[in-house]
Amino acid sequence: MDNIINDFTLNIATANGTGSQSANLILLQTISDMGVNVSGKNLFPSNISGLPTWYIIRASDAGYQAPGNRTHIQVLMNKATWEADIEACEPGTVIIYNTDVKLPVERDDCLVLPVPMTKMARGIHPKLARMIANIIYVGVLAHLLNLDDDAILSALNKQFKGKQKAIELNSTALALGRDFAAENFGEERGPYRVEAREIEEGSFMIEGNEAIALGAIYGGITTLAWYPITPSSSVAEGIIDWLPKLRHDEDGKTTCAVIQAEDELSAVGMIIGTGFAGGRGMTATSGPGISLMSEFIGLAYFAEIPCVVWDVNRTGPSTGLPTRTQQGDLSMLYEASHGDTQFPVLIPGNMEECFEFSWRAFDIAERLQTLVFGFSDLDLGMNKWKCSGFTYPDTPMDRGKVLHTQKEIDAIENHGRYRDVDGDGICYRTLPGSGIDPILYRGTGKDEDGTYSEKPEIYHANMERLKRKIDNSRTWLPQPILREEVELEIGIIYYGSMENMIQEIDDILESTGMKVSQCRIRSLPLSPIAEKFVRDHETTIILEVNRDGQMYGILRKELPIELVPRVHSCAFSDGMPPRAIIYAKKIMDVLRKVGATTEVLA
Amino acid sequence: MTIKLNVINLPKDDYKGGPSSLCPGCGHDQISNVIVTSAWENGLDPKRIVKMSGIGCSSKTPAYFLSQSHGFNTVHGRMPSVTTGAAMNNKDMTFLAVSGDGDSASIGIGQLIHAIRRNLDMVYILENNGVYGLTKGQYSATADIGSKKKKGTTNETQPIDLCALAVNLGCTFVARSFSGAKKQLTSLMKAAISHKGFSLIDIISPCVTFNNNDESMRSYGYVKEHDVELHAVDYIPSFSPMEEVEIPAGAYRDIELHDGSMVRLETISEEHDPFNAVAALAAMHNAEREKKHVTGLLYFDPGKPSAAEDQNLVDTPLSQLKEEQMRPSKESLDEILAGFRGL
């Protein structure tokens, strides 16, 4: 049997809190440092210790980032999921298991490789055996996959940086695992190999949450208010970690206040206060936090206060699957809070955009004088993705229409806080402390001068202006990215973290002879380019990770009526990072149903 | 006729607001007048004041004072968080916040507690009438047991004493007064404005429409008969006094505030020490047992850093930072990226 090079999915089943994350990250980093396209997905439980965790590593010369259709190599460490993990293995899977768990692996149709991992680890350090056992499987895999010695040692050093004792212990364990595998699995070691590729200069791996954190700091955040919630906490913690280096002066004084709020309501209230004062406020949360913030979000819309809220989406509704991913909050964000509202939503699809949209969000919020949402998800936020680097902000900060002097006010005929003198729906504001044009901001109805009013014509005109203001942003918010085929028959609209598997879906569909164009939406409200994409294609699929087709619903509402019959929903969510084959099959189902194809996927 | 000016040469009219739309005779309007007088007499620049409020009758009042100040009438019970954000970005301004008992003792009690915990530098003016006025007369969480609505049932649920709560939380300035006690309230208000930290003034402000049965402990009739002044407070600004200060007879004590001004307390209850939290709680509990209100400065702790001081912010208010102070250099990003690339 020929070797299979750089094309496999490795699944490592462990228990939470056993230190397996370090081992898994060393594997991921090693393969990445060998220049091979690789992705790592951490499927962790909502628990600190004991519940099952899986880590899925996929190496792919084709550039695929989603977990593959099947597992090629299975590492078994966890008693609790032992039987189910074995049962899930397809014939031909390489199964590496810890014999010290003392459970059988009866699969004649698989290559079963027993390793006494705990016993070996105990020989190195009896007290830390449970943790070190994880590095033993890294050593075994290093042999099976032909991992480069230098790359793996460098990854190990990176992982335990500065902790000499840990580096020594783990290096010993690594060598032990490797030698054991070489001795015992010389011939029978399965077909999967990693082969070094040319290293893409300048690329590295990073989590989306850290990219957002850095983006916020370069965007000039002046107040971070937050309340811990998975999977968003590392956005706030990332900001806190980087502030001393980037935003403290020589005396340790800071240009950014950080407040861990008592709840999400308070967190969003604090950043609304920040925006009112003329600062740049941001919070990061997940769906349950947005639900709690909703009343305040409407205040920011109606009183027109700039601020930035990042939603790192987890699986809802309710507490849902708090450590799993979804794109299930989109429609909630777009029209958050009671009454008629609409918010700009920025939707990054890769690490570069997480950074860029994070700094840009402040400019957009101050330009539009409104709350701006950033929309990420657990997959994008908490898994490591390849990144080519971050581009330093290429435009000066846009602080929006703020009047600082009486002279500036006098230059405007009939100035009022909510009077649209420029015709773009955006009015001029003044800041507390400026001493000019004082206003009592309110969530109640008000006239163009900001004075309380319940008059029907005033309310109606104000609401129409607000709609116009947000509508005008359709052409200058981050625009869709298109990859169009000449045939222009079938189009796929998708967004966010699905960027990481669209190429694989495209290749699967192409294997049936189908050529599909793609349009990645990067913001709401909907760009005219997305509308044109639908107009240009006979059939368009809206692909997303939720149950109800939330983007599809938005398109149906916003597209001209004659285009509505051309769009079809393909939505699916099970909490797992999306796998291409599932979506490709569903796309084919939809296309057959609407008569756009007769093909069936094998 | 000469117009009387304050220490920064502004007439009192510069501190006034629009006409009130509250019920005629509402205690809240008297409090608004006291806010005007206090800000004027303290010589605050109205442009350096921010007015904050939540939702309710009380929270409408920022429209009725200080029309030269920016303000924010926010959402029900959540004014403290908005004030927190605004104060972080404008650390040198004075935040005068008005709230009611619905805001503070029910829907927003969490935000009040945490603003106290952080020692946010603000004056929290609690206009307390034991009733939801705007929704037409439901009991609030400060309504006394035995209070009777004009129509219907008697309140049987124990009230929350926000001053006692505040003392327990380590609030750095806790006072209670009565909307009709103009002199005492003005003194307390001026002292609270000068205090750097969280000042709570719980002001019994009877609702003339929904809570004015004589059985209610917050009705005019009841309070006038049972009000016991713990202290009379006279405030002497460090600049030239506006008016001749009445030096009351009896024992007194000067307390220095953060801005260097002095607050002088005349002790009516001679044993009360405002630095003693246990004594403050005892005074409140004793008064409650005797169905009396104890008013005056109940507790004071000038030593704690404020929320903004805790942050160790740069001297320039965050809202006035220049772009180069807010956006780190390109070189810093290059350095970070080099680190990520393992260079």
Contacts between the chains, C-beta under 8 A, distances in Angstrom:
chain1	res1	chain2	res2	distance
A	154	B	342	7.9
A	158	B	342	7.2
A	202	B	337	7.8
A	202	B	341	6.0
A	203	B	341	7.7
A	204	B	337	7.8
A	204	B	340	4.2
A	204	B	341	5.2
A	204	B	342	7.4
A	206	B	340	6.5
A	214	B	333	7.9
A	214	B	336	7.0
A	217	B	328	6.6
A	218	B	327	5.8
A	218	B	328	6.2
A	218	B	333	6.7
A	219	B	327	7.5
A	220	B	321	7.7
A	220	B	323	7.0
A	220	B	326	3.3
A	220	B	327	5.2
A	221	B	326	7.9
A	222	B	88	7.7
A	222	B	89	5.9
A	222	B	318	4.1
A	222	B	319	7.3
A	222	B	321	6.7
A	222	B	326	6.8
A	223	B	85	5.8
A	223	B	88	5.2
A	223	B	89	6.3
A	223	B	318	6.9
A	225	B	81	7.8
A	225	B	84	7.7
A	225	B	85	6.6
A	245	B	332	7.6
A	246	B	328	4.4
A	246	B	332	6.0
A	247	B	328	6.8
A	249	B	314	6.2
A	252	B	312	6.3
A	253	B	312	5.5
A	253	B	313	6.3
A	253	B	314	4.5
A	253	B	315	7.4
A	254	B	311	6.7
A	254	B	312	6.0
A	254	B	313	6.1
A	254	B	314	6.7
A	255	B	313	7.6
A	255	B	314	5.4
A	255	B	318	6.5
A	255	B	321	5.7
A	255	B	325	5.4
A	255	B	326	6.3
A	256	B	318	7.5
A	257	B	88	4.0
A	257	B	89	7.5
A	257	B	308	7.7
A	257	B	311	4.8
A	257	B	313	6.4
A	257	B	318	6.6
A	258	B	311	7.3
A	259	B	84	6.6
A	259	B	88	7.2
A	259	B	118	7.7
A	259	B	307	8.0
A	261	B	81	6.9
A	261	B	114	7.6
A	262	B	110	5.7
A	262	B	111	7.0
A	262	B	113	7.8
A	262	B	114	4.3
A	263	B	110	6.9
A	265	B	78	6.0
A	265	B	81	7.0
A	265	B	111	7.8
A	266	B	78	7.2
A	266	B	80	7.8
A	266	B	81	4.0
A	266	B	84	7.7
A	266	B	110	7.6
A	266	B	111	5.8
A	266	B	114	6.8
A	267	B	81	7.6
A	268	B	81	7.8
A	269	B	74	7.2
A	269	B	75	7.8
A	269	B	78	4.9
A	269	B	80	7.8
A	269	B	81	2.9
A	269	B	82	4.8
A	269	B	84	7.4
A	269	B	85	6.8
A	269	B	111	7.4
A	270	B	81	5.0
A	270	B	82	7.2
A	270	B	84	5.0
A	270	B	85	3.8
A	270	B	88	7.6
A	271	B	85	5.8
A	272	B	74	7.7
A	272	B	82	5.5
A	272	B	85	6.4
A	273	B	72	7.5
A	273	B	81	6.8
A	273	B	82	3.9
A	273	B	83	6.1
A	273	B	84	6.1
A	273	B	85	2.6
A	273	B	86	3.9
A	273	B	87	7.4
A	273	B	88	7.7
A	273	B	89	7.6
A	274	B	85	4.0
A	274	B	86	7.0
A	274	B	88	6.6
A	274	B	89	5.3
A	275	B	85	7.7
A	276	B	72	5.6
A	276	B	82	6.9
A	276	B	85	7.4
A	276	B	86	5.6
A	277	B	50	8.0
A	277	B	85	6.9
A	277	B	86	4.3
A	277	B	87	8.0
A	277	B	88	7.9
A	277	B	89	3.8
A	277	B	90	4.9
A	277	B	318	7.9
A	277	B	319	4.8
A	278	B	89	6.5
A	278	B	90	7.8
A	278	B	319	3.7
A	278	B	320	7.5
A	279	B	85	7.6
A	279	B	88	7.3
A	279	B	89	3.5
A	279	B	318	4.9
A	279	B	319	4.8
A	280	B	326	7.2
A	281	B	85	5.8
A	281	B	89	7.9
A	295	B	75	5.6
A	295	B	78	7.9
A	296	B	75	6.1
A	296	B	78	6.7
A	299	B	74	6.6
A	299	B	75	5.6
A	303	B	72	7.8
A	387	B	340	7.8
A	389	B	337	5.3
A	390	B	333	6.4
A	390	B	337	6.5
A	392	B	330	4.5
A	392	B	333	5.2
A	393	B	327	6.7
A	396	B	323	6.4
A	397	B	323	5.0
A	397	B	326	7.1
A	397	B	327	6.8
A	430	B	70	7.5
A	431	B	70	7.4
A	431	B	319	6.4
A	432	B	50	4.9
A	432	B	69	7.8
A	432	B	70	3.7
A	432	B	86	6.9
A	432	B	90	6.1
A	432	B	93	6.6
A	432	B	319	8.0
A	433	B	47	6.9
A	433	B	48	6.4
A	433	B	50	7.9
A	433	B	70	7.5
A	433	B	90	5.6
A	433	B	93	5.7
A	433	B	317	7.4
A	433	B	319	7.2
A	434	B	47	7.6
A	435	B	45	7.9
A	435	B	47	3.4
A	435	B	68	7.7
A	438	B	47	7.4
A	438	B	67	6.8
A	438	B	68	5.3
A	438	B	69	5.6
A	438	B	70	4.9
A	438	B	71	7.6
A	439	B	70	6.2
A	439	B	71	7.5
A	440	B	51	6.8
A	440	B	62	5.8
A	440	B	63	5.6
A	440	B	70	7.6
A	440	B	71	4.1
A	440	B	72	7.2
A	440	B	73	5.9
A	441	B	70	7.7
A	441	B	71	6.7
A	441	B	72	4.4
A	441	B	73	6.7
A	442	B	72	7.7
A	442	B	73	4.2
A	443	B	73	7.0
A	443	B	74	7.0
A	443	B	75	6.1
A	444	B	73	7.3
A	452	B	63	7.2
